[in-house]
């Protein structure tokens, strides 16, 4: 009766900064900072006539304050994008390792094709990070399959590929952590800005109707205040789109490099070993 073999050579545990799992607390901290900015910077009495927040504004900061309670919400989203972008940059920098990914990939492929797996392992030890961990797992699987008897070559190649894929899957959650939040803010930024615009326009027209006259100054002032929310909402989405696309592109480059090395290892084994009798 055939026995089920366990997966070969688990990947090493990632070292260095792997990211912040509790992204909720990042959002909370950003919200607190946004509220403080709204009350103490934008709402500074010096930004309004006679120091009255209900009076006409004297500068852009006062105008932004007049955007209402939606302003700190949008600022929270913007600060969250900035904070998570820094967090993802540090995490991916650690995952990519200490040297150039392109040079590492080329060096490892050259060592593997030359059957110098000790050199390839040394390169991984020097590189560190997610890429090196996955390649190390594939090399370990290669060596294990060389010592395994009574198994067809095709099955051994499949085992090497399986070890590579499993090691990659173990690293992917760390690489993609918090990116869904940034992707969500892409939409939330614009929608929140539009919400602030609509509520601002409603208040403007309500105040105009209550006055019973065509106060063009009050109307234009209300419209400019409402559009502040749209501007900040679009700016937030703009930053989120750039951050999300930048980091997903970095991850795509990393996974492509991993697939390239994994394919090389599997093909090298197939070329260097004949079918067992």
Helices and strands as residue ranges (DSSP letters): H 23-36, I 37-42, G 45-47, G 49-51, H 60-65, H 70-96, H 101-113, H 117-127, H 129-147, H 153-176, H 179-211, H 216-272
